Amino acid sequence: MPADFAIAPLFEGLDWPRIVALAAIYLLAFTVKGAIGVGSLTPTIVFGALVIDAHHAVALAVMANILSQMQFVREGFRHGDRRIARKVIVPNFAAAALGVWIFGRIGAPTLTTVLGLALGMLALCDMLGVWTRLAQRIDIGKPVTVVAISAFSGLVSGVTGAGGLLFVAIYLRMIIADKTVFRGTVLLLSTLVVAWRALMMAFAGHIDWQVVVESAVLFPLILTGGILGSKIHGRISERRFSAVLQAVILFGAAVLIWRGAAQILAR
């Protein structure tokens, strides 16, 4: 990060309707996270990229999730399965570093298209039960399988800023029966993964003081969403809630693909 604290006007270039839309996106996304333990990064990036530049959307979403994790660190370490977390985290970290390097070398129109394709494909495969059928054909308990899943997750999240943890959550859903332990393990991994990604992005110059201050401005909405989500946790059908979230993400991803492709073709 720069040594000085001089920053441009907050949310520069955005009019009030778009600022309100960005605020609503963050409130709803972190309500989802509070309810099921995962799901904030993908919608904040997918729909945030429709309001602001794709690189800015990724950096802001990652920084906002760092602030959000302050609410959930205790729950993650209390209820999460640390044994599983240790298996997943090392290959995820290594691949995420490579992903952040790729992120910095992709132009905005290309990144917009990549975001739509990658996150849309993950959501579609989950909706169609592809991951469940794949798990039935492979031994998900094998170390090589865990490493492959974790590394792929890290690479996707490093490049796109999101999506990878959803992939890991699908894997965790298959091996953790208890809902509270599942949510706790996802929150534990979220804390570690998002902190590492933010560190890598800051080191590469993608997160600056502008992004830090903007995420701080959004923090009351982030906090409120987390509280609301935590209150409705356990009162909703996780399967139905996840299905709605996936459908919304798929729609947003389609819009991103259309927008990115239009920008590329207009060059």
C-alpha positions in Angstrom: 0.0 0.0 0.0 1.1 3.6 -0.5 3.0 5.2 2.3 0.7 8.3 2.3 -3.0 8.4 3.0 -4.0 10.7 0.2 -7.1 9.2 -1.6 -9.4 10.2 -4.3 -13.1 10.9 -3.6 -14.9 7.9 -2.3 -16.7 5.8 -5.0 -15.4 8.2 -7.6 -17.5 8.4 -10.8 -20.6 6.9 -9.2 -23.9 8.8 -9.0 -26.2 8.3 -6.0 -28.4 5.6 -7.5 -25.4 3.4 -8.2 -24.0 4.1 -4.7 -27.3 3.0 -3.3 -27.3 -0.1 -5.5 -23.8 -1.0 -4.3 -24.9 -0.5 -0.7 -27.9 -2.8 -1.2 -25.8 -5.5 -2.9 -23.5 -5.5 0.2 -26.3 -5.6 2.7 -28.0 -8.5 1.0 -24.8 -10.4 0.3 -23.6 -10.3 3.9 -27.1 -11.3 5.1 -26.6 -14.4 3.1 -23.2 -15.0 4.6 -24.5 -14.6 8.1 -27.3 -17.1 7.4 -25.3 -20.0 5.8 -21.6 -19.1 6.4 -20.7 -18.5 2.8 -22.0 -16.7 -0.3 -21.0 -13.0 0.2 -17.9 -12.8 -2.1 -19.5 -14.1 -5.3 -22.6 -11.8 -5.3 -20.6 -8.7 -4.2 -18.2 -9.3 -7.1 -20.7 -10.4 -9.7 -23.2 -7.6 -9.1 -20.5 -5.1 -7.9 -18.8 -5.5 -11.3 -22.0 -4.3 -12.9 -21.7 -1.0 -10.9 -18.0 -0.4 -10.7 -14.8 -1.6 -12.6 -14.2 -5.4 -12.3 -10.8 -5.0 -10.7 -12.2 -2.5 -8.2 -15.2 -4.8 -7.5 -12.9 -7.7 -6.6 -10.6 -5.6 -4.4 -13.5 -4.0 -2.6 -15.3 -7.3 -2.0 -12.1 -9.0 -0.6 -11.5 -6.1 1.8 -15.1 -6.0 2.9 -14.9 -9.7 3.7 -11.9 -9.1 5.9 -14.0 -6.7 7.9 -16.9 -9.1 7.9 -14.8 -11.9 9.3 -14.4 -10.0 12.5 -18.0 -11.0 13.3 -17.4 -14.7 12.7 -13.8 -15.5 13.8 -14.9 -16.7 17.2 -17.6 -19.0 15.7 -15.2 -20.4 13.1 -12.6 -21.4 15.6 -15.2 -22.6 18.1 -17.3 -24.8 15.8 -15.0 -25.4 12.8 -13.2 -28.7 12.1 -9.5 -27.6 12.3 -8.3 -31.0 11.1 -10.1 -30.6 7.8 -9.0 -26.9 7.6 -5.3 -27.9 7.9 -5.7 -30.3 5.0 -7.3 -27.7 2.7 -5.4 -24.6 3.5 -1.8 -25.2 2.2 -2.6 -26.1 -1.4 -5.2 -23.4 -1.5 -2.7 -20.7 -0.4 -0.1 -21.7 -3.0 -2.6 -21.7 -5.9 -4.2 -18.5 -4.7 -0.9 -16.7 -5.0 -0.7 -17.8 -8.6 -4.3 -16.7 -9.2 -3.6 -13.2 -7.8 -0.6 -12.9 -10.2 -2.9 -13.8 -13.1 -5.5 -11.3 -11.9 -3.1 -8.5 -12.2 -2.4 -9.3 -15.8 -5.9 -9.4 -17.1 -7.6 -6.3 -18.6 -10.9 -5.1 -17.2 -13.1 -6.4 -20.2 -11.4 -9.8 -20.1 -11.7 -10.0 -16.3 -15.4 -9.2 -16.5 -15.9 -12.0 -19.0 -13.8 -14.4 -16.9 -15.7 -13.6 -13.8 -19.0 -14.3 -15.5 -17.8 -17.6 -17.0 -16.0 -19.0 -14.0 -18.6 -18.0 -11.3 -21.6 -18.8 -13.6 -20.1 -22.3 -14.4 -19.5 -23.0 -10.7 -23.1 -22.0 -9.8 -24.6 -24.0 -12.8 -22.7 -27.1 -11.9 -23.8 -26.9 -8.3 -27.4 -26.5 -9.4 -27.2 -29.5 -11.7 -25.6 -31.7 -9.1 -22.4 -32.1 -11.1 -20.2 -32.0 -8.0 -22.3 -34.5 -6.2 -22.1 -37.0 -9.1 -18.4 -36.4 -9.4 -17.9 -37.1 -5.7 -19.6 -40.5 -6.2 -17.0 -41.5 -8.8 -13.9 -40.4 -6.9 -12.6 -41.0 -3.4 -13.0 -37.6 -1.8 -11.1 -38.8 1.3 -7.8 -39.4 -0.7 -5.1 -36.8 0.0 -4.5 -36.2 -3.7 -8.2 -35.5 -4.2 -8.2 -33.0 -1.3 -5.1 -31.3 -2.7 -6.6 -31.1 -6.2 -9.9 -29.6 -4.9 -8.2 -27.1 -2.6 -5.7 -26.0 -5.3 -8.4 -25.5 -7.9 -10.4 -23.5 -5.3 -7.4 -21.3 -4.6 -6.6 -20.7 -8.2 -10.2 -19.7 -9.0 -10.5 -17.5 -6.0 -7.1 -15.9 -6.7 -8.1 -15.0 -10.3 -11.8 -14.1 -9.8 -11.7 -13.1 -6.1 -14.6 -15.5 -5.4 -16.2 -18.8 -6.2 -13.4 -21.0 -4.9 -14.7 -21.1 -1.4 -18.1 -22.1 -2.7 -16.4 -25.1 -4.4 -14.7 -26.1 -1.1 -18.1 -25.7 0.7 -19.6 -28.2 -1.7 -16.8 -30.6 -0.8 -17.3 -29.9 2.9 -21.0 -30.5 2.6 -20.2 -34.1 1.4 -18.0 -34.9 4.4 -19.5 -32.9 7.3 -23.0 -34.0 8.3 -23.6 -31.6 11.2 -24.9 -28.2 10.0 -23.2 -26.2 12.8 -19.8 -27.8 12.2 -20.2 -27.3 8.5 -21.0 -23.6 8.9 -18.2 -23.2 11.5 -15.6 -24.9 9.2 -16.6 -22.7 6.3 -16.3 -19.6 8.5 -12.9 -20.8 9.7 -11.6 -21.4 6.2 -13.2 -18.0 5.1 -11.1 -16.2 7.7 -7.8 -17.9 6.6 -8.5 -17.8 2.8 -9.7 -14.2 2.7 -6.9 -12.9 4.9 -4.3 -14.6 2.7 -5.9 -13.3 -0.5 -6.1 -9.8 0.9 -2.4 -10.0 1.9 -1.4 -11.2 -1.6 -3.5 -8.5 -3.3 -2.2 -5.7 -1.1 1.4 -6.9 -1.8 0.7 -6.8 -5.5 -0.8 -3.3 -5.2 -4.4 -4.2 -6.0 -5.7 -3.1 -2.5 -4.8 0.5 -1.7 -6.1 3.0 0.9 -8.9 4.0 -1.4 -10.3 0.5 -1.2 -9.7 0.3 2.6 -11.6 3.5 3.3 -14.5 2.5 0.9 -14.9 -0.8 2.7 -14.9 0.9 6.0 -17.7 3.2 4.8 -19.7 0.0 3.9 -18.9 -1.7 7.2 -22.2 -0.7 9.0 -24.1 -2.5 6.1 -21.7 -5.4 6.3 -22.2 -5.7 10.1 -26.0 -5.3 9.8 -26.2 -7.9 7.1 -24.1 -10.4 9.2 -26.4 -9.8 12.3 -29.6 -10.3 10.3 -28.2 -13.4 8.6 -27.1 -14.9 11.9 -30.6 -14.4 13.3 -32.3 -16.2 10.5 -29.7 -19.0 10.5 -31.5 -22.3 11.3 -35.0 -20.9 10.5 -34.7 -21.4 6.7 -34.2 -24.4 4.4 -30.5 -24.2 3.4 -31.3 -26.2 0.2 -33.9 -23.7 -0.9 -31.9 -20.7 0.2 -28.8 -22.0 -1.7 -30.9 -22.7 -4.8 -32.2 -19.1 -4.9 -28.6 -17.8 -4.4 -27.3 -19.9 -7.2 -30.0 -18.7 -9.6 -29.3 -15.1 -8.8 -25.6 -15.6 -9.2 -26.2 -17.4 -12.5 -28.2 -14.4 -13.8 -25.6 -11.9 -12.7 -22.9 -14.1 -14.3 -24.8 -14.1 -17.6 -25.0 -10.3 -17.5 -21.2 -10.1 -16.8 -20.4 -12.3 -19.8 -22.6 -10.2 -22.1 -21.0 -7.0 -20.8 -17.4 -8.2 -21.0 -17.9 -9.7 -24.5 -19.5 -6.4 -25.7 -16.5 -4.4 -24.3 -14.0 -6.8 -26.0 -15.8 -6.7 -29.4 -16.1 -2.9 -29.2 -12.3 -2.5 -29.1 
